Amino acid sequence: MPAPTPEATGPSGKSLAATPFRWTDPAKLPPIGMVASAPALEEIDPKIMGWMRQAIAARDIVEASQPVAANDNQQADNIKIIDPSDWEGQPIPDRRWYLEGLIPNGQVTLLSGDGGTGKSLLAYQVGLAGVLGIETLGFRPAEGRVVYFAAEDDEGELKRRGHDILTAMRRTWADLGGKMRVIPMAGKDAELVAEKRRSRELELTALAQRITDLLADFLPKLLILDTAADVFGGDEINRKQVRFFVSMLRRFAMEFDLAVLLLSHPSVQGMQSGTGLSGSTAWNNSVRSRLYFTADKTDEDLRLLKNMKANYGRKGAETKLRWHEGAFILDDGKPSAHASLLANHADEVFLRMLSSINGSGRRVSSSRSSAYAPTVMAAMPEREGTSKKALEEAMARLFAENKIAVVKEGPPSRSRERLVVVEDEIRQKRMAPT
C-alpha cells in the first residue's frame, strides 16, 4: 500500500489534505489518566490517540476480568497426594503450640480487643515471656526469639511498656540477650499488602519483603503484627482479599516455623454482639485460633481473655487477668507465683523506705494526712516504680504480719504517732521482742 501523501483526490474530485502520521511506540506513551506532556505525543493525530487509549483501556478490562485461580491453585503441579494407609505404624507427630491451648505454632491467631483494653500490652508481655523463657499469666510460651511489628506505637511507647513489663517480671532489658526485635511504625506506612492500581487484587509491598528477609535471617518463634487495620491494605469486607492476606501470613508461619499473632479492632457490632469481629467472616474462618480480649464493666483493672475459636483446643475457655503496675497478672482467685513476687517486692520497698524515713528523723503515719506513708513514699525515687496503691496494699499486709507498728511519742498532751519497722525498733532496744 503506498504511503499517504499530503494531498489526495476525493470522490468529488476535490483535493483533500491527509494528516501526516509518524509511528510512535505505544509503550512510550504515558499511563492512562496522566496528562500528555511529552513532545512525542504532539506527532500523533488526536483521534488516533483516542482510539489507542480506548484499546488499551479495553485490554485492561478484559485482563482484569479473567478468572484467577484461588488458594494458589496455579501451583497444582506441586500438590502432594497421599494414601493414608501408608501412615500405618508411623509415629503421630505432637501438636506444637507457642502458647498452650491459645496460640498454635505454624498458624495465624487473631487477637481482637476493644480500644483501651490493653491487647498490645498483652501481646508484648507474652512475647517478652517467650524471649525470657518464663511463665506469665499461668502459661509458659515457647522459648525463642520474637519479632514485634508495632504499627501504632513509637519507640518511646515501646520502651515505657517494656520497662513496666520487665519490672513486673523482675528482669531487665539486658536479660533479653538480643533475642527480640521491635519495629515501631507509628506515623509510617505499615501496609504489608496493597491493592494493585488497575484491579482490586492484592500484592505484597516492599515492606513485606523486608519483613520476610528479617524472618529468614532472625528465625523467631513468634511474629506479632499490631494491628490488622494498619498492615492490611485491602478491603476488610472483601472475602477474597482477606483470605489472600491470611494465607500469606500462614505461609510465613509454615515456612519459618513460627506462630503469627495478628491483633485487630472489633467493629461496633462486634463489640455489641460479643463476637469481637469486624468486616468479613473470612477473618474468623481463615484463622485457626481467635481470641477476644475485653474489659470488665465494673472493675476497671479486670480483663477477660476468651477463646472464641479453637480448631485445635477447647473453645470458650476464659482467663481472668488484672492490670497491675503496667503489666497483667493472673486473677483466678488463687495466689500465683507472679502475684507473690509483686507483693513481696512491694513489701520490701515499703520496709526499706520506712527505715530510711525514720533514720533521717522524719515521720510518717498510717492515718490519711499530709504524712500518710503511702503518699509520701509514692513521691520518693526509691519506690522503684511501686505505685501508691501497691504501697497501701503492702502496708496492710505488713501490719497483719506484725512487721510494722504505730508508736506514740511525746508527752500525753502532745502525743504524736510514728509508723515504724518492728525489726528496727527491736534492734535499737526501743521495743521488746514478741
C-alpha positions as CSV (number, residue, x, y, z in Angstrom):
1,M,0.0,0.0,0.0
2,P,1.5,3.3,-1.0
3,A,2.3,5.7,1.8
4,P,-0.2,8.6,2.3
5,T,0.7,11.8,0.7
6,P,-0.1,15.3,1.9
7,E,-2.7,15.7,-0.8
8,A,-5.2,13.3,-2.3
9,T,-8.2,13.5,-4.5
10,G,-11.7,12.7,-3.1
11,P,-14.8,11.3,-4.9
12,S,-15.9,14.8,-5.9
13,G,-12.5,15.4,-7.4
14,K,-11.7,17.9,-4.7
15,S,-8.2,17.9,-3.2
16,L,-8.1,16.5,0.4
17,A,-5.3,17.1,2.9
18,A,-4.2,13.9,4.7
19,T,-2.9,14.1,8.2
20,P,0.8,13.4,8.4
21,F,1.4,10.3,10.6
22,R,4.6,9.1,12.3
23,W,4.7,5.8,14.1
24,T,5.3,6.0,17.9
25,D,5.8,3.0,20.2
26,P,2.7,2.8,22.5
27,A,5.0,1.6,25.3
28,K,6.4,5.1,25.4
29,L,3.1,6.7,26.0
30,P,2.2,7.9,29.5
31,P,-0.2,5.8,31.6
32,I,-3.9,6.3,31.1
33,G,-5.2,9.2,33.1
34,M,-2.0,11.2,33.1
35,V,-1.7,14.5,31.2
36,A,0.2,14.0,28.0
37,S,3.1,16.4,28.0
38,A,5.8,14.5,26.1
39,P,6.8,16.1,22.8
40,A,6.3,12.7,21.0
41,L,2.5,12.9,21.6
42,E,2.2,16.0,19.5
43,E,3.1,14.0,16.5
44,I,0.0,11.8,16.7
45,D,-3.4,12.7,15.5
46,P,-5.8,13.3,18.5
47,K,-8.3,10.9,17.0
48,I,-5.7,8.1,16.7
49,M,-4.6,8.8,20.2
50,G,-8.1,8.5,21.5
51,W,-8.6,5.1,19.7
52,M,-5.3,3.8,21.1
53,R,-6.3,4.8,24.7
54,Q,-9.7,3.1,24.3
55,A,-8.0,0.0,23.0
56,I,-5.6,-0.1,26.0
57,A,-8.4,0.5,28.4
58,A,-10.4,-2.3,26.8
59,R,-7.5,-4.6,27.1
60,D,-7.0,-3.8,30.8
61,I,-10.7,-4.5,31.4
62,V,-10.5,-7.9,29.7
63,E,-7.4,-8.9,31.6
64,A,-8.9,-7.8,34.9
65,S,-12.0,-9.9,34.3
66,Q,-10.0,-13.1,33.5
67,P,-10.7,-15.8,36.2
68,V,-7.8,-16.2,38.7
69,A,-7.3,-19.5,40.5
70,A,-7.8,-19.2,44.2
71,N,-5.7,-20.7,47.0
72,D,-2.6,-20.9,44.9
73,N,-4.2,-23.4,42.5
74,Q,-1.8,-22.2,39.8
75,Q,0.7,-24.4,41.7
76,A,-1.3,-27.5,41.1
77,D,1.7,-29.4,39.9
78,N,3.3,-29.1,43.3
79,I,0.5,-30.7,45.4
80,K,1.2,-33.9,47.3
81,I,-1.2,-36.7,47.0
82,I,-1.1,-39.2,50.0
83,D,-2.5,-42.6,50.6
84,P,-3.5,-42.5,54.4
85,S,-3.0,-46.3,54.7
86,D,0.7,-45.6,54.3
87,W,0.6,-43.9,57.7
88,E,0.0,-47.3,59.4
89,G,2.8,-47.9,62.0
90,Q,4.2,-44.4,61.6
91,P,4.6,-42.1,64.7
92,I,1.9,-39.5,65.2
93,P,3.5,-36.0,65.4
94,D,2.7,-34.0,68.5
95,R,0.8,-30.7,68.0
96,R,3.0,-27.8,68.7
97,W,2.0,-24.6,70.5
98,Y,3.5,-21.2,71.1
99,L,1.0,-20.7,74.0
100,E,-0.7,-24.0,75.0
101,G,-4.3,-24.0,74.0
102,L,-4.3,-20.5,72.7
103,I,-1.7,-19.8,70.0
104,P,-0.8,-22.8,67.8
105,N,2.6,-23.0,66.1
106,G,2.7,-22.7,62.3
107,Q,-0.7,-20.9,62.2
108,V,-2.3,-17.5,62.4
109,T,-4.1,-16.5,65.6
110,L,-6.3,-13.4,65.6
111,L,-6.4,-11.4,68.9
112,S,-9.1,-8.8,68.9
113,G,-9.8,-6.3,71.6
114,D,-11.8,-3.2,72.3
115,G,-9.8,0.0,72.3
116,G,-8.0,0.7,75.6
117,T,-8.2,-2.9,76.9
118,G,-4.5,-3.4,76.5
119,K,-4.3,-6.1,73.8
120,S,-1.0,-4.6,72.6
121,L,0.4,-4.8,76.2
122,L,-0.9,-8.4,76.5
123,A,0.8,-9.4,73.2
124,Y,4.0,-7.6,74.2
125,Q,4.0,-9.4,77.6
126,V,3.5,-12.8,76.1
127,G,6.4,-12.1,73.6
128,L,8.8,-10.9,76.3
129,A,8.0,-14.0,78.5
130,G,8.8,-16.2,75.5
131,V,12.1,-14.5,74.9
132,L,13.0,-14.9,78.6
133,G,11.7,-18.4,78.8
134,I,9.5,-17.8,81.8
135,E,5.9,-18.3,82.8
136,T,3.3,-15.5,82.5
137,L,-0.4,-15.3,83.2
138,G,-0.4,-19.0,84.1
139,F,1.1,-20.0,80.7
140,R,4.6,-20.8,79.6
141,P,5.2,-19.6,76.0
142,A,7.6,-21.5,73.8
143,E,11.1,-20.1,74.4
144,G,12.6,-18.4,71.5
145,R,13.1,-15.2,69.6
146,V,10.2,-12.7,68.9
147,V,9.5,-10.0,66.3
148,Y,7.0,-7.3,67.3
149,F,5.8,-5.2,64.4
150,A,4.1,-2.2,66.2
151,A,2.2,-0.2,63.6
152,E,0.5,2.0,66.2
153,D,3.3,2.8,68.6
154,D,6.6,4.7,68.5
155,E,9.9,3.8,70.1
156,G,9.2,5.8,73.3
157,E,5.9,3.9,74.0
158,L,7.5,0.6,73.4
159,K,10.3,1.5,75.9
160,R,7.8,2.5,78.6
161,R,5.6,-0.6,78.2
162,G,8.5,-2.9,78.0
163,H,10.1,-1.4,81.1
164,D,6.9,-1.9,83.1
165,I,6.5,-5.5,82.0
166,L,10.2,-6.3,82.7
167,T,9.9,-4.6,86.1
168,A,6.9,-6.8,87.0
169,M,8.9,-9.8,85.8
170,R,11.9,-8.7,87.9
171,R,14.0,-8.7,84.7
172,T,16.0,-6.1,82.7
173,W,16.5,-5.2,79.0
174,A,19.9,-6.9,79.2
175,D,18.2,-10.2,80.1
176,L,16.7,-10.3,76.6
177,G,20.1,-11.1,75.2
178,G,19.4,-9.8,71.7
179,K,16.6,-12.3,71.1
180,M,13.8,-9.7,70.3
181,R,13.2,-7.2,67.5
182,V,10.7,-4.4,67.8
183,I,9.7,-2.4,64.8
184,P,8.0,0.9,65.7
185,M,5.9,2.2,62.8
186,A,3.7,4.9,64.2
187,G,3.1,7.6,61.6
188,K,4.5,5.4,58.8
189,D,3.0,3.3,56.0
190,A,2.8,-0.1,57.6
191,E,0.9,-2.0,54.9
192,L,2.2,-5.4,54.0
193,V,-0.2,-5.9,51.2
194,A,-1.9,-3.3,48.9
195,E,-4.4,-3.2,46.0
196,K,-3.0,-3.1,42.5
197,R,-3.6,0.1,40.6
198,R,-6.0,-1.2,38.0
199,S,-7.6,-4.0,39.8
200,R,-8.7,-5.0,43.3
201,E,-6.2,-7.8,43.6
202,L,-3.7,-7.6,46.3
203,E,0.1,-7.7,46.0
204,L,2.9,-7.8,48.6
205,T,4.6,-4.5,49.3
206,A,8.3,-3.8,49.6
207,L,7.9,-3.7,53.4
208,A,6.5,-7.2,53.3
209,Q,9.7,-8.3,51.5
210,R,11.8,-6.7,54.2
211,I,9.8,-8.5,56.9
212,T,10.3,-11.8,55.0
213,D,14.0,-11.2,54.9
214,L,14.1,-10.4,58.6
215,L,12.2,-13.7,59.4
216,A,14.5,-15.7,57.3
217,D,17.6,-14.2,59.0
218,F,16.4,-13.9,62.6
219,L,14.2,-17.1,62.8
220,P,11.8,-16.0,65.5
221,K,9.2,-18.3,67.2
222,L,6.6,-15.6,67.3
223,L,5.6,-12.7,64.9
224,I,3.3,-10.1,66.4
225,L,1.5,-7.8,64.0
226,D,-0.2,-4.9,65.6
227,T,-2.8,-4.2,64.1
228,A,-4.6,-5.7,61.1
229,A,-6.1,-2.3,60.2
230,D,-2.5,-1.0,59.6
231,V,-0.8,-3.9,57.9
232,F,-3.8,-5.0,55.7
233,G,-4.1,-2.6,52.8
234,G,-7.2,-4.2,51.3
235,D,-11.0,-4.1,52.0
236,E,-11.8,-5.9,55.2
237,I,-15.2,-7.0,53.9
238,N,-13.8,-8.5,50.7
239,R,-13.6,-12.2,51.4
240,K,-11.1,-13.0,48.7
241,Q,-8.7,-10.3,49.8
242,V,-9.0,-11.3,53.5
243,R,-8.3,-14.9,52.6
244,F,-5.3,-13.9,50.5
245,F,-3.8,-11.9,53.4
246,V,-4.3,-14.6,56.0
247,S,-2.9,-17.2,53.6
248,M,0.2,-15.0,53.1
249,L,0.6,-14.9,56.9
250,R,0.1,-18.6,57.2
251,R,2.9,-19.2,54.6
252,F,5.1,-17.1,56.9
253,A,4.2,-19.3,59.8
254,M,4.7,-22.6,57.9
255,E,7.9,-21.6,56.0
256,F,9.7,-20.1,59.1
257,D,8.2,-22.5,61.7
258,L,6.7,-19.8,63.9
259,A,3.4,-18.6,65.2
260,V,1.7,-15.4,63.9
261,L,-0.3,-13.3,66.4
262,L,-2.4,-10.7,64.5
263,L,-4.1,-8.0,66.6
264,S,-7.3,-6.3,65.4
265,H,-10.1,-3.9,66.5
266,P,-13.7,-5.2,66.5
267,S,-16.4,-3.3,64.9
268,V,-19.2,-1.6,66.9
269,Q,-21.5,-4.5,66.0
270,G,-18.7,-7.0,67.0
271,M,-18.4,-5.3,70.4
272,Q,-22.2,-5.2,71.0
273,S,-22.7,-8.8,69.9
274,G,-19.7,-10.0,71.9
275,T,-18.1,-11.8,69.0
276,G,-15.3,-9.3,68.6
277,L,-15.4,-9.5,64.8
278,S,-15.1,-6.8,62.2
279,G,-15.5,-7.0,58.4
280,S,-15.9,-10.2,56.5
281,T,-16.5,-13.5,58.3
282,A,-13.4,-14.7,56.4
283,W,-11.3,-13.2,59.2
284,N,-12.8,-15.8,61.6
285,N,-13.0,-18.6,59.0
286,S,-9.4,-18.2,57.8
287,V,-7.6,-18.4,61.1
288,R,-7.2,-21.5,63.2
289,S,-7.5,-19.7,66.6
290,R,-9.2,-16.5,67.6
291,L,-9.0,-14.7,70.9
292,Y,-11.2,-11.8,72.3
293,F,-9.8,-9.5,75.0
294,T,-12.4,-7.4,76.9
295,A,-12.6,-5.2,79.9
296,D,-14.9,-5.7,82.9
297,K,-17.7,-3.1,83.1
298,T,-17.5,-2.7,86.9
299,D,-13.8,-3.3,87.7
300,E,-11.6,-1.1,85.5
301,D,-8.5,-3.2,86.1
302,L,-10.1,-6.6,85.3
303,R,-9.8,-8.2,81.9
304,L,-11.2,-11.3,80.3
305,L,-9.3,-13.3,77.6
306,K,-11.8,-15.6,75.8
307,N,-11.0,-18.3,73.3
308,M,-13.6,-17.6,70.5
309,K,-12.3,-20.2,68.1
310,A,-10.1,-23.1,68.7
311,N,-9.6,-25.6,65.9
312,Y,-7.0,-27.4,68.0
313,G,-8.3,-26.8,71.5
314,R,-11.3,-26.1,73.7
315,K,-13.5,-23.2,72.5
316,G,-14.9,-20.9,75.1
317,A,-12.1,-21.2,77.7
318,E,-11.8,-17.9,79.7
319,T,-8.9,-16.5,81.6
320,K,-9.3,-13.6,84.0
321,L,-6.4,-11.1,84.1
322,R,-5.8,-8.0,86.1
323,W,-3.8,-4.9,85.2
324,H,-1.3,-4.2,87.9
325,E,1.6,-1.7,87.7
326,G,1.8,-1.6,83.9
327,A,1.5,-5.4,83.3
328,F,-1.1,-8.1,83.6
329,I,-1.3,-10.8,86.2
330,L,-3.5,-13.8,86.5
331,D,-6.7,-13.2,88.5
332,D,-8.2,-16.6,89.3
333,G,-8.8,-16.1,93.0
334,K,-5.6,-18.1,93.8
335,P,-2.2,-16.7,94.7
336,S,0.1,-17.0,91.8
337,A,3.9,-17.0,91.8
338,H,3.9,-13.8,89.8
339,A,1.5,-12.1,92.1
340,S,3.5,-13.2,95.1
341,L,6.7,-11.8,93.6
342,L,5.0,-8.4,93.0
343,A,3.6,-8.4,96.6
344,N,7.0,-9.4,98.1
345,H,8.7,-6.7,96.1
346,A,6.2,-4.0,97.3
347,D,6.7,-5.2,100.9
348,E,10.5,-4.9,100.7
349,V,10.3,-1.5,99.1
350,F,7.9,-0.3,101.8
351,L,10.1,-1.6,104.7
352,R,13.3,-0.2,103.2
353,M,11.8,3.3,102.6
354,L,10.2,3.4,106.1
355,S,13.5,2.6,107.7
356,S,15.1,5.4,105.6
357,I,12.5,7.9,106.6
358,N,12.7,7.1,110.3
359,G,16.5,7.1,110.1
360,S,16.5,10.7,108.7
361,G,14.3,11.9,111.6
362,R,11.2,12.4,109.5
363,R,7.9,11.0,110.5
364,V,5.1,9.2,108.5
365,S,1.7,7.9,109.7
366,S,-0.7,5.2,108.8
367,S,-3.6,7.6,109.0
368,R,-4.6,9.6,106.0
369,S,-3.0,13.0,106.4
370,S,-0.2,15.0,104.9
371,A,2.2,12.5,106.4
372,Y,0.3,9.4,105.1
373,A,3.1,6.9,104.5
374,P,2.0,5.6,101.0
375,T,1.5,9.1,99.7
376,V,4.9,10.2,101.0
377,M,6.6,7.1,99.7
378,A,5.0,7.3,96.2
379,A,6.8,10.6,95.7
380,M,10.2,9.2,96.6
381,P,12.6,7.9,93.9
382,E,13.4,4.9,96.0
383,R,10.0,3.4,95.4
384,E,11.3,1.6,92.3
385,G,8.2,2.1,90.3
386,T,5.8,0.8,93.0
387,S,2.5,2.7,93.0
388,K,0.7,4.3,95.9
389,K,-2.0,1.6,95.6
390,A,0.6,-1.2,95.8
391,L,2.2,0.6,98.8
392,E,-1.2,0.8,100.6
393,E,-1.7,-3.0,100.0
394,A,1.9,-3.6,101.3
395,M,1.2,-1.6,104.4
396,A,-1.9,-3.6,105.2
397,R,0.0,-6.9,104.7
398,L,2.9,-5.7,106.9
399,F,0.5,-4.7,109.7
400,A,-1.1,-8.1,109.5
401,E,2.3,-9.8,109.8
402,N,3.4,-7.5,112.7
403,K,6.3,-6.3,110.7
404,I,5.3,-2.6,111.2
405,A,3.6,-0.8,114.1
406,V,2.5,2.5,115.3
407,V,4.2,4.0,118.3
408,K,3.3,7.2,120.2
409,E,5.9,9.8,121.0
410,G,6.0,12.9,123.2
411,P,4.0,14.0,126.3
412,P,0.4,12.8,126.6
413,S,-0.8,16.3,125.9
414,R,1.1,16.5,122.6
415,S,1.4,12.8,121.7
416,R,2.2,12.0,118.1
417,E,2.1,8.8,116.2
418,R,5.0,7.4,114.2
419,L,5.0,4.4,111.8
420,V,8.0,2.2,112.5
421,V,9.6,-1.1,111.3
422,V,9.3,-3.5,114.2
423,E,12.7,-5.1,113.5
424,D,14.4,-1.7,113.6
425,E,12.8,-0.9,117.0
426,I,13.9,-4.3,118.5
427,R,17.4,-3.8,117.2
428,Q,17.6,-0.3,118.8
429,K,16.1,-1.8,122.0
430,R,13.1,0.5,121.9
431,M,10.7,-2.4,121.6
432,A,10.7,-5.8,123.2
433,P,10.6,-8.9,121.0
434,T,7.2,-10.6,120.9
